[in-house]
Amino acid sequence: MNDKLKVMARIGFSAKGAVFAIMGGLILLAALNIGNDKPGLMQVMDFLDEQSLGKVILVAMTLGGICYGGWTVIE
């Protein structure tokens, strides 16, 4: 496999994992009645947008999502 494809796949899977980890944290907070109820993908995006480097994180996650999408098409 091409090294560029490996990097693209790793970036994509890392971004996907990060989104699921943040969503899992928000779900845990909701289960403990600390955060919002029914967290989902949009709540993850809102949460990231409110952070100090939120815009940078969202751009990085978008690029990671594009890499993941490209990887699944190639696969």
mmCIF file of the N, C-alpha and C atoms, coordinates in Angstrom:
data_MODEL
# 
_entry.id   MODEL 
# 
loop_
_atom_site.group_PDB 
_atom_site.id 
_atom_site.type_symbol 
_atom_site.label_atom_id 
_atom_site.label_alt_id 
_atom_site.label_comp_id 
_atom_site.label_asym_id 
_atom_site.label_entity_id 
_atom_site.label_seq_id 
_atom_site.pdbx_PDB_ins_code 
_atom_site.Cartn_x 
_atom_site.Cartn_y 
_atom_site.Cartn_z 
_atom_site.occupancy 
_atom_site.B_iso_or_equiv 
_atom_site.pdbx_formal_charge 
_atom_site.auth_seq_id 
_atom_site.auth_comp_id 
_atom_site.auth_asym_id 
_atom_site.auth_atom_id 
_atom_site.pdbx_PDB_model_num 
ATOM 1   N N  . MET A 1 1  ? 0.842   -1.171 0.000  1.00 0.00 ? 1  MET A N  1 
ATOM 2   C CA . MET A 1 1  ? 0.000   0.000  0.000  1.00 0.00 ? 1  MET A CA 1 
ATOM 3   C C  . MET A 1 1  ? 0.891   1.240  0.000  1.00 0.00 ? 1  MET A C  1 
ATOM 4   N N  . ASN A 1 2  ? 0.442   2.257  -0.688 1.00 0.00 ? 2  ASN A N  1 
ATOM 5   C CA . ASN A 1 2  ? 1.165   3.509  -0.786 1.00 0.00 ? 2  ASN A CA 1 
ATOM 6   C C  . ASN A 1 2  ? 1.238   4.181  0.585  1.00 0.00 ? 2  ASN A C  1 
ATOM 7   N N  . ASP A 1 3  ? 2.391   4.804  0.887  1.00 0.00 ? 3  ASP A N  1 
ATOM 8   C CA . ASP A 1 3  ? 2.558   5.466  2.181  1.00 0.00 ? 3  ASP A CA 1 
ATOM 9   C C  . ASP A 1 3  ? 1.569   6.611  2.365  1.00 0.00 ? 3  ASP A C  1 
ATOM 10  N N  . LYS A 1 4  ? 1.236   7.321  1.295  1.00 0.00 ? 4  LYS A N  1 
ATOM 11  C CA . LYS A 1 4  ? 0.276   8.423  1.398  1.00 0.00 ? 4  LYS A CA 1 
ATOM 12  C C  . LYS A 1 4  ? -1.112  7.905  1.764  1.00 0.00 ? 4  LYS A C  1 
ATOM 13  N N  . LEU A 1 5  ? -1.465  6.737  1.249  1.00 0.00 ? 5  LEU A N  1 
ATOM 14  C CA . LEU A 1 5  ? -2.756  6.138  1.599  1.00 0.00 ? 5  LEU A CA 1 
ATOM 15  C C  . LEU A 1 5  ? -2.779  5.712  3.062  1.00 0.00 ? 5  LEU A C  1 
ATOM 16  N N  . LYS A 1 6  ? -1.659  5.213  3.563  1.00 0.00 ? 6  LYS A N  1 
ATOM 17  C CA . LYS A 1 6  ? -1.585  4.825  4.969  1.00 0.00 ? 6  LYS A CA 1 
ATOM 18  C C  . LYS A 1 6  ? -1.761  6.044  5.873  1.00 0.00 ? 6  LYS A C  1 
ATOM 19  N N  . VAL A 1 7  ? -1.114  7.135  5.512  1.00 0.00 ? 7  VAL A N  1 
ATOM 20  C CA . VAL A 1 7  ? -1.238  8.362  6.301  1.00 0.00 ? 7  VAL A CA 1 
ATOM 21  C C  . VAL A 1 7  ? -2.677  8.862  6.260  1.00 0.00 ? 7  VAL A C  1 
ATOM 22  N N  . MET A 1 8  ? -3.288  8.831  5.068  1.00 0.00 ? 8  MET A N  1 
ATOM 23  C CA . MET A 1 8  ? -4.667  9.277  4.920  1.00 0.00 ? 8  MET A CA 1 
ATOM 24  C C  . MET A 1 8  ? -5.600  8.423  5.775  1.00 0.00 ? 8  MET A C  1 
ATOM 25  N N  . ALA A 1 9  ? -5.386  7.120  5.766  1.00 0.00 ? 9  ALA A N  1 
ATOM 26  C CA . ALA A 1 9  ? -6.217  6.217  6.566  1.00 0.00 ? 9  ALA A CA 1 
ATOM 27  C C  . ALA A 1 9  ? -6.037  6.484  8.053  1.00 0.00 ? 9  ALA A C  1 
ATOM 28  N N  . ARG A 1 10 ? -4.807  6.689  8.496  1.00 0.00 ? 10 ARG A N  1 
ATOM 29  C CA . ARG A 1 10 ? -4.554  6.947  9.918  1.00 0.00 ? 10 ARG A CA 1 
ATOM 30  C C  . ARG A 1 10 ? -5.176  8.259  10.372 1.00 0.00 ? 10 ARG A C  1 
ATOM 31  N N  . ILE A 1 11 ? -5.058  9.287  9.543  1.00 0.00 ? 11 ILE A N  1 
ATOM 32  C CA . ILE A 1 11 ? -5.677  10.576 9.879  1.00 0.00 ? 11 ILE A CA 1 
ATOM 33  C C  . ILE A 1 11 ? -7.190  10.415 9.968  1.00 0.00 ? 11 ILE A C  1 
ATOM 34  N N  . GLY A 1 12 ? -7.766  9.722  9.009  1.00 0.00 ? 12 GLY A N  1 
ATOM 35  C CA . GLY A 1 12 ? -9.208  9.523  8.995  1.00 0.00 ? 12 GLY A CA 1 
ATOM 36  C C  . GLY A 1 12 ? -9.707  8.746  10.195 1.00 0.00 ? 12 GLY A C  1 
ATOM 37  N N  . PHE A 1 13 ? -9.045  7.654  10.516 1.00 0.00 ? 13 PHE A N  1 
ATOM 38  C CA . PHE A 1 13 ? -9.467  6.852  11.663 1.00 0.00 ? 13 PHE A CA 1 
ATOM 39  C C  . PHE A 1 13 ? -9.237  7.602  12.974 1.00 0.00 ? 13 PHE A C  1 
ATOM 40  N N  . SER A 1 14 ? -8.179  8.402  13.047 1.00 0.00 ? 14 SER A N  1 
ATOM 41  C CA . SER A 1 14 ? -7.939  9.204  14.247 1.00 0.00 ? 14 SER A CA 1 
ATOM 42  C C  . SER A 1 14 ? -9.039  10.236 14.444 1.00 0.00 ? 14 SER A C  1 
ATOM 43  N N  . ALA A 1 15 ? -9.442  10.897 13.368 1.00 0.00 ? 15 ALA A N  1 
ATOM 44  C CA . ALA A 1 15 ? -10.516 11.889 13.461 1.00 0.00 ? 15 ALA A CA 1 
ATOM 45  C C  . ALA A 1 15 ? -11.824 11.240 13.867 1.00 0.00 ? 15 ALA A C  1 
ATOM 46  N N  . LYS A 1 16 ? -12.122 10.097 13.283 1.00 0.00 ? 16 LYS A N  1 
ATOM 47  C CA . LYS A 1 16 ? -13.353 9.379  13.625 1.00 0.00 ? 16 LYS A CA 1 
ATOM 48  C C  . LYS A 1 16 ? -13.316 8.955  15.090 1.00 0.00 ? 16 LYS A C  1 
ATOM 49  N N  . GLY A 1 17 ? -12.187 8.448  15.535 1.00 0.00 ? 17 GLY A N  1 
ATOM 50  C CA . GLY A 1 17 ? -12.041 8.050  16.931 1.00 0.00 ? 17 GLY A CA 1 
ATOM 51  C C  . GLY A 1 17 ? -12.180 9.224  17.887 1.00 0.00 ? 17 GLY A C  1 
ATOM 52  N N  . ALA A 1 18 ? -11.645 10.378 17.504 1.00 0.00 ? 18 ALA A N  1 
ATOM 53  C CA . ALA A 1 18 ? -11.748 11.562 18.357 1.00 0.00 ? 18 ALA A CA 1 
ATOM 54  C C  . ALA A 1 18 ? -13.199 12.014 18.492 1.00 0.00 ? 18 ALA A C  1 
ATOM 55  N N  . VAL A 1 19 ? -13.931 11.999 17.397 1.00 0.00 ? 19 VAL A N  1 
ATOM 56  C CA . VAL A 1 19 ? -15.343 12.387 17.456 1.00 0.00 ? 19 VAL A CA 1 
ATOM 57  C C  . VAL A 1 19 ? -16.112 11.438 18.365 1.00 0.00 ? 19 VAL A C  1 
ATOM 58  N N  . PHE A 1 20 ? -15.875 10.139 18.245 1.00 0.00 ? 20 PHE A N  1 
ATOM 59  C CA . PHE A 1 20 ? -16.570 9.173  19.088 1.00 0.00 ? 20 PHE A CA 1 
ATOM 60  C C  . PHE A 1 20 ? -16.146 9.290  20.549 1.00 0.00 ? 20 PHE A C  1 
ATOM 61  N N  . ALA A 1 21 ? -14.882 9.619  20.809 1.00 0.00 ? 21 ALA A N  1 
ATOM 62  C CA . ALA A 1 21 ? -14.426 9.786  22.187 1.00 0.00 ? 21 ALA A CA 1 
ATOM 63  C C  . ALA A 1 21 ? -15.089 10.999 22.836 1.00 0.00 ? 21 ALA A C  1 
ATOM 64  N N  . ILE A 1 22 ? -15.171 12.100 22.100 1.00 0.00 ? 22 ILE A N  1 
ATOM 65  C CA . ILE A 1 22 ? -15.826 13.289 22.639 1.00 0.00 ? 22 ILE A CA 1 
ATOM 66  C C  . ILE A 1 22 ? -17.307 13.014 22.859 1.00 0.00 ? 22 ILE A C  1 
ATOM 67  N N  . MET A 1 23 ? -17.938 12.341 21.900 1.00 0.00 ? 23 MET A N  1 
ATOM 68  C CA . MET A 1 23 ? -19.351 12.013 22.040 1.00 0.00 ? 23 MET A CA 1 
ATOM 69  C C  . MET A 1 23 ? -19.566 11.100 23.244 1.00 0.00 ? 23 MET A C  1 
ATOM 70  N N  . GLY A 1 24 ? -18.679 10.146 23.446 1.00 0.00 ? 24 GLY A N  1 
ATOM 71  C CA . GLY A 1 24 ? -18.783 9.257  24.603 1.00 0.00 ? 24 GLY A CA 1 
ATOM 72  C C  . GLY A 1 24 ? -18.650 10.011 25.912 1.00 0.00 ? 24 GLY A C  1 
ATOM 73  N N  . GLY A 1 25 ? -17.757 10.990 25.947 1.00 0.00 ? 25 GLY A N  1 
ATOM 74  C CA . GLY A 1 25 ? -17.624 11.818 27.149 1.00 0.00 ? 25 GLY A CA 1 
ATOM 75  C C  . GLY A 1 25 ? -18.875 12.620 27.428 1.00 0.00 ? 25 GLY A C  1 
ATOM 76  N N  . LEU A 1 26 ? -19.468 13.186 26.381 1.00 0.00 ? 26 LEU A N  1 
ATOM 77  C CA . LEU A 1 26 ? -20.704 13.949 26.558 1.00 0.00 ? 26 LEU A CA 1 
ATOM 78  C C  . LEU A 1 26 ? -21.864 13.042 26.986 1.00 0.00 ? 26 LEU A C  1 
ATOM 79  N N  . ILE A 1 27 ? -21.890 11.818 26.463 1.00 0.00 ? 27 ILE A N  1 
ATOM 80  C CA . ILE A 1 27 ? -22.920 10.859 26.876 1.00 0.00 ? 27 ILE A CA 1 
ATOM 81  C C  . ILE A 1 27 ? -22.740 10.490 28.340 1.00 0.00 ? 27 ILE A C  1 
ATOM 82  N N  . LEU A 1 28 ? -21.492 10.305 28.767 1.00 0.00 ? 28 LEU A N  1 
ATOM 83  C CA . LEU A 1 28 ? -21.230 10.013 30.174 1.00 0.00 ? 28 LEU A CA 1 
ATOM 84  C C  . LEU A 1 28 ? -21.691 11.160 31.057 1.00 0.00 ? 28 LEU A C  1 
ATOM 85  N N  . LEU A 1 29 ? -21.400 12.397 30.653 1.00 0.00 ? 29 LEU A N  1 
ATOM 86  C CA . LEU A 1 29 ? -21.853 13.553 31.425 1.00 0.00 ? 29 LEU A CA 1 
ATOM 87  C C  . LEU A 1 29 ? -23.376 13.620 31.482 1.00 0.00 ? 29 LEU A C  1 
ATOM 88  N N  . ALA A 1 30 ? -24.025 13.299 30.364 1.00 0.00 ? 30 ALA A N  1 
ATOM 89  C CA . ALA A 1 30 ? -25.487 13.301 30.349 1.00 0.00 ? 30 ALA A CA 1 
ATOM 90  C C  . ALA A 1 30 ? -26.039 12.207 31.262 1.00 0.00 ? 30 ALA A C  1 
ATOM 91  N N  . ALA A 1 31 ? -25.375 11.057 31.289 1.00 0.00 ? 31 ALA A N  1 
ATOM 92  C CA . ALA A 1 31 ? -25.832 9.964  32.154 1.00 0.00 ? 31 ALA A CA 1 
ATOM 93  C C  . ALA A 1 31 ? -25.696 10.329 33.623 1.00 0.00 ? 31 ALA A C  1 
ATOM 94  N N  . LEU A 1 32 ? -24.717 11.156 33.931 1.00 0.00 ? 32 LEU A N  1 
ATOM 95  C CA . LEU A 1 32 ? -24.509 11.588 35.319 1.00 0.00 ? 32 LEU A CA 1 
ATOM 96  C C  . LEU A 1 32 ? -25.268 12.881 35.627 1.00 0.00 ? 32 LEU A C  1 
ATOM 97  N N  . ASN A 1 33 ? -26.121 13.321 34.699 1.00 0.00 ? 33 ASN A N  1 
ATOM 98  C CA . ASN A 1 33 ? -26.909 14.552 34.827 1.00 0.00 ? 33 ASN A CA 1 
ATOM 99  C C  . ASN A 1 33 ? -26.038 15.786 35.013 1.00 0.00 ? 33 ASN A C  1 
ATOM 100 N N  . ILE A 1 34 ? -24.901 15.817 34.333 1.00 0.00 ? 34 ILE A N  1 
ATOM 101 C CA . ILE A 1 34 ? -23.996 16.963 34.413 1.00 0.00 ? 34 ILE A CA 1 
ATOM 102 C C  . ILE A 1 34 ? -24.104 17.818 33.155 1.00 0.00 ? 34 ILE A C  1 
ATOM 103 N N  . GLY A 1 35 ? -24.316 17.196 32.018 1.00 0.00 ? 35 GLY A N  1 
ATOM 104 C CA . GLY A 1 35 ? -24.332 17.936 30.757 1.00 0.00 ? 35 GLY A CA 1 
ATOM 105 C C  . GLY A 1 35 ? -25.704 17.941 30.111 1.00 0.00 ? 35 GLY A C  1 
ATOM 106 N N  . ASN A 1 36 ? -25.701 18.205 28.816 1.00 0.00 ? 36 ASN A N  1 
ATOM 107 C CA . ASN A 1 36 ? -26.942 18.210 28.048 1.00 0.00 ? 36 ASN A CA 1 
ATOM 108 C C  . ASN A 1 36 ? -27.510 16.803 27.931 1.00 0.00 ? 36 ASN A C  1 
ATOM 109 N N  . ASP A 1 37 ? -28.827 16.734 27.681 1.00 0.00 ? 37 ASP A N  1 
ATOM 110 C CA . ASP A 1 37 ? -29.422 15.420 27.448 1.00 0.00 ? 37 ASP A CA 1 
ATOM 111 C C  . ASP A 1 37 ? -29.339 15.107 25.962 1.00 0.00 ? 37 ASP A C  1 
ATOM 112 N N  . LYS A 1 38 ? -29.252 13.842 25.644 1.00 0.00 ? 38 LYS A N  1 
ATOM 113 C CA . LYS A 1 38 ? -29.209 13.326 24.282 1.00 0.00 ? 38 LYS A CA 1 
ATOM 114 C C  . LYS A 1 38 ? -28.094 13.945 23.432 1.00 0.00 ? 38 LYS A C  1 
ATOM 115 N N  . PRO A 1 39 ? -26.832 13.786 23.836 1.00 0.00 ? 39 PRO A N  1 
ATOM 116 C CA . PRO A 1 39 ? -25.750 14.324 23.006 1.00 0.00 ? 39 PRO A CA 1 
ATOM 117 C C  . PRO A 1 39 ? -25.619 13.524 21.723 1.00 0.00 ? 39 PRO A C  1 
ATOM 118 N N  . GLY A 1 40 ? -25.288 14.200 20.667 1.00 0.00 ? 40 GLY A N  1 
ATOM 119 C CA . GLY A 1 40 ? -25.086 13.579 19.370 1.00 0.00 ? 40 GLY A CA 1 
ATOM 120 C C  . GLY A 1 40 ? -23.994 14.325 18.627 1.00 0.00 ? 40 GLY A C  1 
ATOM 121 N N  . LEU A 1 41 ? -23.909 14.078 17.355 1.00 0.00 ? 41 LEU A N  1 
ATOM 122 C CA . LEU A 1 41 ? -22.854 14.680 16.553 1.00 0.00 ? 41 LEU A CA 1 
ATOM 123 C C  . LEU A 1 41 ? -22.924 16.204 16.569 1.00 0.00 ? 41 LEU A C  1 
ATOM 124 N N  . MET A 1 42 ? -24.109 16.767 16.507 1.00 0.00 ? 42 MET A N  1 
ATOM 125 C CA . MET A 1 42 ? -24.239 18.227 16.504 1.00 0.00 ? 42 MET A CA 1 
ATOM 126 C C  . MET A 1 42 ? -23.822 18.814 17.849 1.00 0.00 ? 42 MET A C  1 
ATOM 127 N N  . GLN A 1 43 ? -24.088 18.114 18.938 1.00 0.00 ? 43 GLN A N  1 
ATOM 128 C CA . GLN A 1 43 ? -23.655 18.597 20.242 1.00 0.00 ? 43 GLN A CA 1 
ATOM 129 C C  . GLN A 1 43 ? -22.130 18.549 20.356 1.00 0.00 ? 43 GLN A C  1 
ATOM 130 N N  . VAL A 1 44 ? -21.517 17.545 19.737 1.00 0.00 ? 44 VAL A N  1 
ATOM 131 C CA . VAL A 1 44 ? -20.060 17.476 19.712 1.00 0.00 ? 44 VAL A CA 1 
ATOM 132 C C  . VAL A 1 44 ? -19.502 18.683 18.962 1.00 0.00 ? 44 VAL A C  1 
ATOM 133 N N  . MET A 1 45 ? -20.106 19.009 17.817 1.00 0.00 ? 45 MET A N  1 
ATOM 134 C CA . MET A 1 45 ? -19.650 20.156 17.033 1.00 0.00 ? 45 MET A CA 1 
ATOM 135 C C  . MET A 1 45 ? -19.858 21.458 17.805 1.00 0.00 ? 45 MET A C  1 
ATOM 136 N N  . ASP A 1 46 ? -20.986 21.595 18.484 1.00 0.00 ? 46 ASP A N  1 
ATOM 137 C CA . ASP A 1 46 ? -21.240 22.786 19.296 1.00 0.00 ? 46 ASP A CA 1 
ATOM 138 C C  . ASP A 1 46 ? -20.239 22.888 20.436 1.00 0.00 ? 46 ASP A C  1 
ATOM 139 N N  . PHE A 1 47 ? -19.965 21.749 21.088 1.00 0.00 ? 47 PHE A N  1 
ATOM 140 C CA . PHE A 1 47 ? -19.003 21.730 22.185 1.00 0.00 ? 47 PHE A CA 1 
ATOM 141 C C  . PHE A 1 47 ? -17.624 22.172 21.704 1.00 0.00 ? 47 PHE A C  1 
ATOM 142 N N  . LEU A 1 48 ? -17.192 21.638 20.566 1.00 0.00 ? 48 LEU A N  1 
ATOM 143 C CA . LEU A 1 48 ? -15.883 22.009 20.031 1.00 0.00 ? 48 LEU A CA 1 
ATOM 144 C C  . LEU A 1 48 ? -15.847 23.468 19.605 1.00 0.00 ? 48 LEU A C  1 
ATOM 145 N N  . ASP A 1 49 ? -16.935 23.962 19.054 1.00 0.00 ? 49 ASP A N  1 
ATOM 146 C CA . ASP A 1 49 ? -17.000 25.345 18.599 1.00 0.00 ? 49 ASP A CA 1 
ATOM 147 C C  . ASP A 1 49 ? -16.860 26.328 19.759 1.00 0.00 ? 49 ASP A C  1 
ATOM 148 N N  . GLU A 1 50 ? -17.306 25.936 20.948 1.00 0.00 ? 50 GLU A N  1 
ATOM 149 C CA . GLU A 1 50 ? -17.238 26.806 22.115 1.00 0.00 ? 50 GLU A CA 1 
ATOM 150 C C  . GLU A 1 50 ? -15.855 26.836 22.761 1.00 0.00 ? 50 GLU A C  1 
ATOM 151 N N  . GLN A 1 51 ? -14.965 25.941 22.384 1.00 0.00 ? 51 GLN A N  1 
ATOM 152 C CA . GLN A 1 51 ? -13.637 25.885 22.988 1.00 0.00 ? 51 GLN A CA 1 
ATOM 153 C C  . GLN A 1 51 ? -12.741 26.984 22.416 1.00 0.00 ? 51 GLN A C  1 
ATOM 154 N N  . SER A 1 52 ? -11.628 27.268 23.097 1.00 0.00 ? 52 SER A N  1 
ATOM 155 C CA . SER A 1 52 ? -10.751 28.360 22.674 1.00 0.00 ? 52 SER A CA 1 
ATOM 156 C C  . SER A 1 52 ? -10.133 28.103 21.294 1.00 0.00 ? 52 SER A C  1 
ATOM 157 N N  . LEU A 1 53 ? -9.733  26.895 21.013 1.00 0.00 ? 53 LEU A N  1 
ATOM 158 C CA . LEU A 1 53 ? -9.201  26.544 19.693 1.00 0.00 ? 53 LEU A CA 1 
ATOM 159 C C  . LEU A 1 53 ? -10.217 25.716 18.909 1.00 0.00 ? 53 LEU A C  1 
ATOM 160 N N  . GLY A 1 54 ? -11.477 25.957 19.170 1.00 0.00 ? 54 GLY A N  1 
ATOM 161 C CA . GLY A 1 54 ? -12.537 25.152 18.574 1.00 0.00 ? 54 GLY A CA 1 
ATOM 162 C C  . GLY A 1 54 ? -12.564 25.185 17.059 1.00 0.00 ? 54 GLY A C  1 
ATOM 163 N N  . LYS A 1 55 ? -12.366 26.364 16.473 1.00 0.00 ? 55 LYS A N  1 
ATOM 164 C CA . LYS A 1 55 ? -12.404 26.473 15.008 1.00 0.00 ? 55 LYS A CA 1 
ATOM 165 C C  . LYS A 1 55 ? -11.273 25.660 14.380 1.00 0.00 ? 55 LYS A C  1 
ATOM 166 N N  . VAL A 1 56 ? -10.108 25.711 14.990 1.00 0.00 ? 56 VAL A N  1 
ATOM 167 C CA . VAL A 1 56 ? -8.963  24.951 14.478 1.00 0.00 ? 56 VAL A CA 1 
ATOM 168 C C  . VAL A 1 56 ? -9.234  23.458 14.591 1.00 0.00 ? 56 VAL A C  1 
ATOM 169 N N  . ILE A 1 57 ? -9.809  23.052 15.722 1.00 0.00 ? 57 ILE A N  1 
ATOM 170 C CA . ILE A 1 57 ? -10.131 21.641 15.923 1.00 0.00 ? 57 ILE A CA 1 
ATOM 171 C C  . ILE A 1 57 ? -11.169 21.186 14.910 1.00 0.00 ? 57 ILE A C  1 
ATOM 172 N N  . LEU A 1 58 ? -12.181 22.015 14.666 1.00 0.00 ? 58 LEU A N  1 
ATOM 173 C CA . LEU A 1 58 ? -13.221 21.645 13.699 1.00 0.00 ? 58 LEU A CA 1 
ATOM 174 C C  . LEU A 1 58 ? -12.664 21.523 12.288 1.00 0.00 ? 58 LEU A C  1 
ATOM 175 N N  . VAL A 1 59 ? -11.741 22.416 11.922 1.00 0.00 ? 59 VAL A N  1 
ATOM 176 C CA . VAL A 1 59 ? -11.115 22.318 10.596 1.00 0.00 ? 59 VAL A CA 1 
ATOM 177 C C  . VAL A 1 59 ? -10.296 21.032 10.501 1.00 0.00 ? 59 VAL A C  1 
ATOM 178 N N  . ALA A 1 60 ? -9.554  20.720 11.567 1.00 0.00 ? 60 ALA A N  1 
ATOM 179 C CA . ALA A 1 60 ? -8.764  19.480 11.571 1.00 0.00 ? 60 ALA A CA 1 
ATOM 180 C C  . ALA A 1 60 ? -9.671  18.250 11.497 1.00 0.00 ? 60 ALA A C  1 
ATOM 181 N N  . MET A 1 61 ? -10.787 18.294 12.213 1.00 0.00 ? 61 MET A N  1 
ATOM 182 C CA . MET A 1 61 ? -11.721 17.164 12.170 1.00 0.00 ? 61 MET A CA 1 
ATOM 183 C C  . MET A 1 61 ? -12.367 17.038 10.794 1.00 0.00 ? 61 MET A C  1 
ATOM 184 N N  . THR A 1 62 ? -12.639 18.176 10.155 1.00 0.00 ? 62 THR A N  1 
ATOM 185 C CA . THR A 1 62 ? -13.207 18.143 8.806  1.00 0.00 ? 62 THR A CA 1 
ATOM 186 C C  . THR A 1 62 ? -12.230 17.509 7.835  1.00 0.00 ? 62 THR A C  1 
ATOM 187 N N  . LEU A 1 63 ? -10.971 17.921 7.913  1.00 0.00 ? 63 LEU A N  1 
ATOM 188 C CA . LEU A 1 63 ? -9.957  17.320 7.039  1.00 0.00 ? 63 LEU A CA 1 
ATOM 189 C C  . LEU A 1 63 ? -9.801  15.829 7.332  1.00 0.00 ? 63 LEU A C  1 
ATOM 190 N N  . GLY A 1 64 ? -9.864  15.468 8.600  1.00 0.00 ? 64 GLY A N  1 
ATOM 191 C CA . GLY A 1 64 ? -9.811  14.055 8.964  1.00 0.00 ? 64 GLY A CA 1 
ATOM 192 C C  . GLY A 1 64 ? -10.999 13.286 8.423  1.00 0.00 ? 64 GLY A C  1 
ATOM 193 N N  . GLY A 1 65 ? -12.172 13.903 8.460  1.00 0.00 ? 65 GLY A N  1 
ATOM 194 C CA . GLY A 1 65 ? -13.362 13.259 7.897  1.00 0.00 ? 65 GLY A CA 1 
ATOM 195 C C  . GLY A 1 65 ? -13.257 13.071 6.397  1.00 0.00 ? 65 GLY A C  1 
ATOM 196 N N  . ILE A 1 66 ? -12.671 14.056 5.732  1.00 0.00 ? 66 ILE A N  1 
ATOM 197 C CA . ILE A 1 66 ? -12.443 13.932 4.286  1.00 0.00 ? 66 ILE A CA 1 
ATOM 198 C C  . ILE A 1 66 ? -11.471 12.793 4.006  1.00 0.00 ? 66 ILE A C  1 
ATOM 199 N N  . CYS A 1 67 ? -10.420 12.693 4.815  1.00 0.00 ? 67 CYS A N  1 
ATOM 200 C CA . CYS A 1 67 ? -9.459  11.593 4.649  1.00 0.00 ? 67 CYS A CA 1 
ATOM 201 C C  . CYS A 1 67 ? -10.140 10.245 4.892  1.00 0.00 ? 67 CYS A C  1 
ATOM 202 N N  . TYR A 1 68 ? -10.984 10.182 5.909  1.00 0.00 ? 68 TYR A N  1 
ATOM 203 C CA . TYR A 1 68 ? -11.689 8.931  6.184  1.00 0.00 ? 68 TYR A CA 1 
ATOM 204 C C  . TYR A 1 68 ? -12.622 8.566  5.034  1.00 0.00 ? 68 TYR A C  1 
ATOM 205 N N  . GLY A 1 69 ? -13.340 9.545  4.533  1.00 0.00 ? 69 GLY A N  1 
ATOM 206 C CA . GLY A 1 69 ? -14.223 9.287  3.394  1.00 0.00 ? 69 GLY A CA 1 
ATOM 207 C C  . GLY A 1 69 ? -13.458 8.825  2.160  1.00 0.00 ? 69 GLY A C  1 
ATOM 208 N N  . GLY A 1 70 ? -12.325 9.479  1.909  1.00 0.00 ? 70 GLY A N  1 
ATOM 209 C CA . GLY A 1 70 ? -11.494 9.063  0.781  1.00 0.00 ? 70 GLY A CA 1 
ATOM 210 C C  . GLY A 1 70 ? -10.959 7.663  0.958  1.00 0.00 ? 70 GLY A C  1 
ATOM 211 N N  . TRP A 1 71 ? -10.565 7.339  2.177  1.00 0.00 ? 71 TRP A N  1 
ATOM 212 C CA . TRP A 1 71 ? -10.050 5.998  2.454  1.00 0.00 ? 71 TRP A CA 1 
ATOM 213 C C  . TRP A 1 71 ? -11.122 4.935  2.224  1.00 0.00 ? 71 TRP A C  1 
ATOM 214 N N  . THR A 1 72 ? -12.347 5.198  2.675  1.00 0.00 ? 72 THR A N  1 
ATOM 215 C CA . THR A 1 72 ? -13.395 4.206  2.486  1.00 0.00 ? 72 THR A CA 1 
ATOM 216 C C  . THR A 1 72 ? -13.750 4.021  1.019  1.00 0.00 ? 72 THR A C  1 
ATOM 217 N N  . VAL A 1 73 ? -13.648 5.080  0.234  1.00 0.00 ? 73 VAL A N  1 
ATOM 218 C CA . VAL A 1 73 ? -13.895 4.961  -1.202 1.00 0.00 ? 73 VAL A CA 1 
ATOM 219 C C  . VAL A 1 73 ? -12.800 4.115  -1.853 1.00 0.00 ? 73 VAL A C  1 
ATOM 220 N N  . ILE A 1 74 ? -11.559 4.369  -1.485 1.00 0.00 ? 74 ILE A N  1 
ATOM 221 C CA . ILE A 1 74 ? -10.424 3.634  -2.061 1.00 0.00 ? 74 ILE A CA 1 
ATOM 222 C C  . ILE A 1 74 ? -10.449 2.169  -1.612 1.00 0.00 ? 74 ILE A C  1 
ATOM 223 N N  . GLU A 1 75 ? -10.829 1.956  -0.388 1.00 0.00 ? 75 GLU A N  1 
ATOM 224 C CA . GLU A 1 75 ? -10.845 0.599  0.160  1.00 0.00 ? 75 GLU A CA 1 
ATOM 225 C C  . GLU A 1 75 ? -11.850 -0.238 -0.590 1.00 0.00 ? 75 GLU A C  1 
# 
